[in-house]
């Protein structure tokens, strides 16, 4: 649990002079589920894109599994995966065809059994012959989660994984993710605007504002530190007060 899977030091990313991430340093240990929180525009998505190697930082150091991401991107990403409620899989393929394609890309052994296991896990086996583009948003989200676990990743990046799910399915997914983390010791970085998700799933949370981490700790520690009743109230307070909270209430 003490092994740092993700290490980021003084990450900065600018787009044509606009600062998306100003100065972010963080460390995520093996087996941790860390929530990356903040209002829209806080820098969460850009940070995730950097960790996925989709965008190059302006400055800073990013190491995953102890290796420099820029120099070892392919090797590192073979051990990672990603799911987002807002990233669609090819819409013209059947669900099983999509999962077959990604199984081949990830080099998954015994891919048919693995696919069936994940479809059963997320209770969508009945959808395997459906055209992906005809699925509901909640069904698509669960297919994407299946895709993200095909290669048994050591590091899983989840962007709003329950955003399109009804309360019943969202509850099941939260419990599944926790179970998977315990059984496989997967490290997860989790972004969400659903504070119930974060309180139930995450071991630790990082609040971003204007491209900087301004508060961190367990969900319970953060709620207690800011003397609020819930993490949602903390989120609202941080989003509205930002840098002022960073100076007065830094953890």
C-alpha positions as CSV (number, residue, x, y, z in Angstrom):
1,X,0.0,0.0,0.0
2,X,3.0,2.3,0.4
3,X,4.1,2.0,-3.2
4,X,3.4,5.1,-5.2
5,X,1.7,4.2,-8.4
6,X,1.2,7.8,-9.6
7,X,3.6,10.6,-8.8
8,X,3.0,14.1,-10.2
9,X,5.3,17.0,-9.4
10,X,4.5,20.6,-10.3
11,X,2.4,19.8,-13.3
12,X,1.5,22.8,-15.4
13,X,-0.4,22.8,-18.7
14,X,-1.2,25.8,-20.9
15,X,-3.2,26.0,-24.0
16,X,-2.3,29.0,-26.2
17,X,-1.6,31.1,-23.1
18,X,-4.6,29.8,-21.1
19,X,-3.6,28.0,-17.9
20,X,-5.6,24.8,-17.5
21,X,-3.4,23.3,-14.8
22,X,-1.3,25.8,-12.8
23,X,0.7,23.7,-10.3
24,X,-0.5,20.2,-9.3
25,X,1.6,17.8,-7.3
26,X,0.1,14.5,-6.1
27,X,0.9,10.9,-5.1
28,X,-1.4,7.9,-5.3
29,X,-0.5,4.7,-3.6
30,X,-1.2,1.2,-4.9
31,X,-4.7,0.1,-4.0
32,X,-6.0,3.6,-3.3
33,X,-9.1,5.1,-4.8
34,X,-8.5,8.9,-5.0
35,X,-11.2,11.3,-6.0
36,X,-10.2,14.3,-8.1
37,X,-12.8,16.9,-7.5
38,X,-13.6,20.5,-8.5
39,X,-16.0,22.6,-10.4
40,X,-16.0,22.7,-14.2
41,X,-12.8,24.3,-15.4
42,X,-10.8,23.4,-12.3
43,X,-8.3,21.3,-14.2
44,X,-9.6,17.7,-13.6
45,X,-10.0,16.7,-17.2
46,X,-6.7,18.1,-18.3
47,X,-4.9,16.3,-15.4
48,X,-6.5,13.0,-16.4
49,X,-5.6,13.6,-20.1
50,X,-2.0,14.2,-19.0
51,X,-2.0,10.9,-17.0
52,X,-3.3,9.1,-20.1
53,X,-0.6,10.6,-22.3
54,X,-3.2,12.3,-24.4
55,X,-1.7,15.7,-23.9
56,X,1.9,16.8,-23.1
57,X,2.5,18.9,-20.0
58,X,4.0,22.4,-20.4
59,X,6.2,21.6,-17.4
60,X,6.4,19.2,-14.5
61,X,7.2,15.5,-13.9
62,X,4.7,12.6,-14.3
63,X,5.7,9.1,-13.2
64,X,3.5,6.1,-13.3
65,X,4.7,2.7,-11.9
66,X,8.0,4.6,-11.1
67,X,8.6,5.3,-14.8
68,X,8.6,8.6,-16.7
69,X,5.4,8.8,-18.6
70,X,6.8,10.6,-21.6
71,X,9.7,8.2,-22.1
72,X,7.7,5.0,-21.4
73,X,4.1,5.8,-22.5
74,X,3.3,2.6,-24.4
75,X,4.6,0.3,-21.7
76,X,2.8,2.2,-18.9
77,X,-0.5,2.4,-20.7
78,X,-0.6,-1.3,-21.3
79,X,-1.0,-1.6,-17.5
80,X,-3.7,1.1,-17.4
81,X,-7.3,1.7,-18.6
82,X,-9.9,4.4,-18.7
83,X,-13.7,4.8,-18.7
84,X,-15.8,7.9,-19.1
85,X,-19.5,8.4,-19.3
86,X,-18.8,10.9,-22.1
87,X,-16.5,8.8,-24.3
88,X,-18.5,6.7,-26.8
89,X,-17.4,3.4,-28.2
90,X,-17.8,2.8,-31.9
91,X,-21.5,3.1,-32.4
92,X,-21.9,0.8,-35.5
93,X,-20.5,-2.3,-33.7
94,X,-22.4,-4.8,-31.6
95,X,-21.4,-4.7,-27.9
96,X,-19.6,-8.1,-28.2
97,X,-17.7,-6.8,-31.3
98,X,-16.6,-3.7,-29.5
99,X,-15.3,-5.7,-26.6
100,X,-13.6,-8.1,-29.0
101,X,-11.8,-5.3,-30.7
102,X,-10.5,-3.9,-27.4
103,X,-9.6,-7.4,-26.2
104,X,-7.4,-7.7,-29.2
105,X,-5.9,-4.3,-28.7
106,X,-5.0,-5.1,-25.1
107,X,-3.8,-8.7,-25.9
108,X,-6.4,-10.3,-23.6
109,X,-6.0,-14.0,-23.2
110,X,-9.2,-16.1,-23.3
111,X,-11.1,-13.0,-24.3
112,X,-14.5,-14.6,-24.8
113,X,-14.6,-15.9,-21.2
114,X,-13.3,-12.5,-19.9
115,X,-15.9,-10.6,-21.9
116,X,-18.7,-12.8,-20.6
117,X,-17.4,-12.5,-17.0
118,X,-17.5,-8.7,-17.2
119,X,-20.9,-8.5,-19.0
120,X,-22.3,-10.7,-16.2
121,X,-20.6,-8.6,-13.5
122,X,-22.3,-5.4,-14.8
123,X,-25.6,-7.3,-15.5
124,X,-25.6,-6.5,-19.2
125,X,-25.0,-9.9,-20.8
126,X,-28.4,-9.6,-22.5
127,X,-27.0,-6.7,-24.5
128,X,-24.0,-8.4,-26.1
129,X,-25.7,-8.7,-29.5
130,X,-27.2,-5.1,-29.5
131,X,-25.7,-2.4,-31.7
132,X,-23.7,-0.1,-29.3
133,X,-25.1,3.1,-30.8
134,X,-28.7,2.1,-29.9
135,X,-28.0,1.6,-26.2
136,X,-29.2,3.9,-23.6
137,X,-26.7,6.2,-21.9
138,X,-26.7,4.1,-18.8
139,X,-26.2,0.9,-20.8
140,X,-23.3,2.5,-22.7
141,X,-21.7,3.6,-19.5
142,X,-21.7,0.0,-18.2
143,X,-20.3,-1.3,-21.5
144,X,-17.5,1.2,-21.2
145,X,-16.8,0.0,-17.7
146,X,-16.5,-3.5,-19.0
147,X,-14.1,-2.3,-21.6
148,X,-12.0,-0.6,-19.0
149,X,-11.5,-3.9,-17.0
150,X,-10.7,-6.2,-19.9
151,X,-6.9,-6.0,-19.4
152,X,-7.0,-6.3,-15.6
153,X,-5.5,-2.8,-15.3
154,X,-3.2,-1.9,-12.3
155,X,-4.3,1.7,-12.7
156,X,-7.9,2.6,-13.6
157,X,-8.9,6.2,-14.5
158,X,-12.7,6.8,-14.1
159,X,-14.4,10.0,-15.3
160,X,-18.0,10.3,-14.0
161,X,-18.5,6.5,-14.1
162,X,-22.1,6.7,-12.7
163,X,-23.2,10.0,-14.4
164,X,-25.8,8.3,-16.6
165,X,-27.0,5.6,-14.3
166,X,-30.3,5.4,-12.3
167,X,-29.9,5.3,-8.5
168,X,-30.3,1.6,-8.3
169,X,-27.6,0.8,-10.9
170,X,-25.3,3.6,-9.6
171,X,-25.4,2.0,-6.2
172,X,-24.5,-1.4,-7.7
173,X,-21.7,0.1,-9.7
174,X,-20.2,1.8,-6.6
175,X,-20.3,-1.4,-4.7
176,X,-18.8,-3.3,-7.7
177,X,-15.9,-0.9,-8.0
178,X,-15.1,-1.2,-4.3
179,X,-15.2,-5.0,-4.5
180,X,-13.0,-5.0,-7.6
181,X,-10.5,-2.7,-5.9
182,X,-10.4,-5.0,-2.8
183,X,-10.1,-8.2,-4.8
184,X,-7.5,-7.0,-7.3
185,X,-5.8,-4.2,-5.4
186,X,-6.4,-1.8,-8.4
187,X,-5.4,1.8,-8.0
188,X,-8.2,4.2,-9.1
189,X,-8.4,7.9,-9.8
190,X,-12.0,8.9,-9.8
191,X,-13.6,12.1,-11.0
192,X,-17.3,12.9,-10.1
193,X,-19.7,15.6,-9.4
194,X,-21.8,13.1,-7.4
195,X,-20.6,13.5,-3.8
196,X,-22.4,10.4,-2.7
197,X,-20.2,8.5,-5.2
198,X,-17.1,10.0,-3.7
199,X,-18.0,9.5,-0.1
200,X,-18.8,5.8,-0.7
201,X,-16.0,4.9,-3.0
202,X,-13.0,7.1,-2.4
203,X,-10.3,6.7,0.2
204,X,-9.0,10.2,-0.3
205,X,-10.1,13.3,-2.2
206,X,-8.2,16.2,-3.9
207,X,-10.0,19.4,-4.5
208,X,-8.9,21.4,-7.5
209,X,-9.5,25.1,-8.1
210,X,-8.0,27.2,-10.9
211,X,-5.6,24.4,-11.7
212,X,-4.3,23.9,-8.1
213,X,-5.0,21.4,-5.4
214,X,-6.4,23.5,-2.5
215,X,-7.6,20.7,-0.1
216,X,-7.0,17.0,0.4
217,X,-7.8,14.2,2.9
218,X,-10.3,11.4,3.4
219,X,-13.9,12.5,2.7
220,X,-14.6,12.4,6.4
221,X,-11.5,14.4,7.2
222,X,-12.4,17.1,4.7
223,X,-16.0,17.4,5.9
224,X,-14.8,17.7,9.5
225,X,-12.0,20.1,8.7
226,X,-14.2,22.6,6.9
227,X,-16.9,22.2,9.6
228,X,-19.6,21.3,7.1
229,X,-22.4,18.7,7.2
230,X,-21.5,16.9,4.0
231,X,-18.9,16.6,1.2
232,X,-21.4,18.3,-1.1
233,X,-21.4,21.4,1.1
234,X,-17.6,21.3,1.1
235,X,-17.6,21.1,-2.7
236,X,-19.9,24.1,-3.0
237,X,-17.8,26.1,-0.5
238,X,-14.5,25.2,-2.2
239,X,-15.9,26.0,-5.7
240,X,-17.2,29.4,-4.5
241,X,-14.3,30.4,-2.3
242,X,-11.4,28.7,-4.0
243,X,-8.1,30.4,-3.2
244,X,-9.3,31.9,0.0
245,X,-10.0,28.5,1.4
246,X,-6.6,27.4,0.3
247,X,-4.9,30.0,2.4
248,X,-7.1,29.7,5.5
249,X,-7.9,26.0,5.6
250,X,-5.1,24.2,3.9
251,X,-4.9,20.6,5.1
